[in-house]
Amino acid sequence: MSSIEEQLATLTDRVQKLEKANTDLRNRVARAYPLHFIAPEGVTVGEGARVHPTSQLFASDGRDIKIGSKTLIRRGAEIVGPVSIGSGCSFNRDLYMRANVTIGNNVNVGAFAKFVTDTHAIASSERRAGQWTFPAITVGDGAFIGINVTILGGVNVGAGAVIAAGSLVTKDVEPNSMVGGVPAKKIKDLP
């Protein structure tokens, strides 16, 4: 075998081991976090999804919350609809998600992440906080959002993007790129 073929075989073996480890981890988490959560009216939870019973989901007429299959939402989440979360996602503890958020498939989100869509238009000097608005947030498939990240309304996070821990995201994030900082800036493109 050539050197390239040997390297490819080694990488293939590593990927298979990582996939097995990931499956094992998901199975352990499934046993640790069974679905004891009763979905309130207006909340749809896909097959195999698990929502920790300490989570609070606020849905009302026309403000539904949809959680895809095999998605895990750990303890202490607060989600206000309308929200749509894809399949195979993982949200660590203490998620804070406001209205008008759409999350793609296979998105991982670290602890204490905040998706803050509610804001106010700037008004007159008598009272600067004007009309209440909820500009949407969209997160593409496969994105990875680190611990303690805040994403503000009106932001689109591209598929496969990575947002570094502690970042404040105020502008769109390109697909397959890494951003970080306060405010978040592009660090590099990802393969």
C-alpha positions, 0 to 999 in steps of 0.5 A, a space after each residue: 500500500 502507498 503512504 496515502 492509502 495507509 493514511 486513508 485507512 488509518 483515518 477511516 479506522 479513526 472515523 469508525 471508532 469515533 462514530 462508535 464512541 458517539 453512538 455509545 455516548 448517545 445510548 448512555 445519555 438516552 438512559 440517563 435522560 429518559 423522556 419524563 417530559 409531558 409536552 404542553 399544548 402547542 409543543 411537538 416532540 419528535 420520536 426519540 427526542 428527550 427534553 429534561 423535565 426542568 425545562 420550560 416551553 412556552 407555546 400558545 396559539 400560533 406560537 408553536 414549538 417543534 422539536 425534531 427527532 433524537 434531539 436532546 435538551 438538557 436541564 433548565 431550558 427556557 424556550 418561547 415559541 414560535 421555535 423550530 428545532 431540527 433532528 439530532 440536535 443537542 443543547 446543554 444545560 440552561 438554554 435560553 431561546 426566545 421567539 422566532 428561532 429556527 435551528 437546523 439538523 445536527 446542531 450542537 449548543 453549549 451550556 448557557 447559550 442565549 438566542 435573544 430575538 426580542 429587542 426594541 426599535 430606537 425611539 425619541 429621547 423621551 423614551 429610547 426603547 420604542 416598539 418591541 420587535 422579534 427579528 428572527 435567528 436562523 442556525 444552519 445544519 451541523 453548526 456548533 455553538 460554544 458555551 455561553 454564546 449569545 446570538 442576537 435577533 436578525 442573525 443567520 448562522 450558516 451551515 457547519 459554522 463554529 461559534 467560539 465560547 463566550 462570543 456575542 454574535 451580532 452579524 451573520 456567520 458564513 457557512 463553514 467558518 469559525 467566529 469568536 469574540 465580543 462582538 464576534 469576528 471571523 477567525 478562519 474558514 473551515 474545510 
